Amino acid sequence: MPTRSSGSVKVFSPPHDRDELIARLRERVPALRLALPARRVVLFGSWAVGRATAFSDIDLLVVYAGPRREDAYALVRRTLGLRGLEPHVYSEEEAERLQTMLQRMTRHGIPLSV
């Protein structure tokens, strides 16, 4: 372990800016809809409100039609293919039960689909 400090600090920037991330997500949502019947896709959290850092994950709400699927989370991650993506994936039935929480989470979110 070093006994002296070099006096330097490493600064990390996010791999993309907010507008670029939103554009990339909007480009990829149609592919997601082909893989999973997504009804609602919303970017929320630090990326949505412009406070993301290099260490911020990309919070994304995805609500899909049909019964609960065990592969939905992995399918969203694989289809969108973004490093740092943290999808919050629910069937419409699950989203209905969690409606109050999801409304709070996405209050300042950016809808990426209708």
C-alpha positions in Angstrom: 0.0 0.0 0.0 1.5 3.4 -0.9 2.5 5.6 1.9 2.3 8.8 -0.1 -0.5 10.3 -2.1 0.2 11.3 -5.7 -2.1 14.3 -5.1 -4.2 13.4 -8.2 -7.8 12.6 -8.6 -9.4 10.5 -11.3 -12.6 11.9 -12.7 -15.0 9.6 -14.5 -17.6 10.9 -16.9 -20.7 9.0 -18.0 -20.1 7.0 -21.2 -22.8 9.2 -22.9 -24.7 12.3 -22.2 -28.4 12.5 -21.3 -29.7 13.4 -24.8 -27.6 10.7 -26.4 -28.9 8.1 -23.9 -32.5 9.1 -24.5 -32.0 8.9 -28.3 -30.4 5.5 -28.0 -33.2 4.2 -25.9 -35.9 5.6 -28.3 -34.1 3.9 -31.2 -34.1 0.5 -29.3 -37.6 0.5 -27.9 -39.2 -0.8 -31.2 -36.9 -3.8 -31.0 -38.0 -4.3 -27.4 -41.6 -4.2 -28.5 -40.9 -7.0 -30.9 -39.3 -9.2 -28.2 -41.7 -8.3 -25.4 -45.2 -6.6 -25.7 -44.0 -3.4 -23.9 -46.9 -1.1 -23.2 -44.9 1.5 -21.2 -41.2 2.4 -21.1 -40.0 5.3 -18.9 -36.5 6.5 -18.1 -36.4 7.7 -14.5 -34.0 8.5 -11.7 -30.8 10.5 -12.1 -30.5 10.2 -15.9 -34.1 11.5 -16.3 -33.5 14.5 -14.1 -30.1 15.4 -15.3 -28.1 14.4 -12.3 -26.3 11.3 -13.6 -22.7 10.6 -12.8 -20.3 8.0 -14.1 -21.5 5.7 -11.4 -25.3 6.1 -12.0 -27.2 3.2 -13.3 -29.9 3.7 -16.0 -33.2 3.2 -14.3 -35.9 2.1 -16.8 -39.5 1.1 -16.1 -40.9 -1.4 -18.5 -44.5 -2.5 -18.3 -45.6 -5.3 -20.6 -48.8 -7.0 -21.6 -49.7 -10.5 -20.8 -48.8 -12.8 -17.9 -45.7 -12.5 -15.8 -42.6 -13.8 -17.6 -39.5 -15.2 -15.8 -37.3 -14.1 -18.8 -38.6 -10.5 -19.0 -35.8 -8.8 -17.1 -33.0 -10.6 -19.0 -34.9 -10.0 -22.3 -35.0 -6.2 -21.7 -31.3 -6.1 -20.7 -30.3 -8.2 -23.7 -32.5 -6.3 -26.2 -31.5 -2.8 -25.1 -27.9 -3.7 -24.6 -26.8 -0.7 -22.6 -24.1 -0.9 -20.0 -25.4 0.2 -16.6 -29.0 -0.5 -17.5 -31.2 -1.3 -14.4 -34.6 -2.3 -15.8 -37.6 -2.4 -13.5 -39.8 -4.8 -15.4 -43.4 -5.6 -14.6 -46.4 -7.2 -16.2 -49.5 -4.9 -16.5 -51.1 -6.9 -13.6 -48.0 -6.4 -11.4 -47.8 -2.7 -12.3 -51.5 -2.2 -11.4 -50.8 -3.6 -7.9 -47.7 -1.4 -7.6 -49.3 1.7 -9.1 -48.6 4.1 -6.3 -44.9 3.2 -6.0 -44.4 3.3 -9.8 -46.0 6.7 -10.0 -43.6 8.0 -7.4 -40.6 6.4 -9.1 -41.5 7.9 -12.5 -43.0 11.2 -11.5 -40.1 13.1 -13.1 -39.5 10.4 -15.7 -39.2 10.6 -19.5 -41.7 8.5 -21.4 -40.1 6.6 -24.2 -43.2 4.9 -25.5 -47.0 5.2 -25.1 
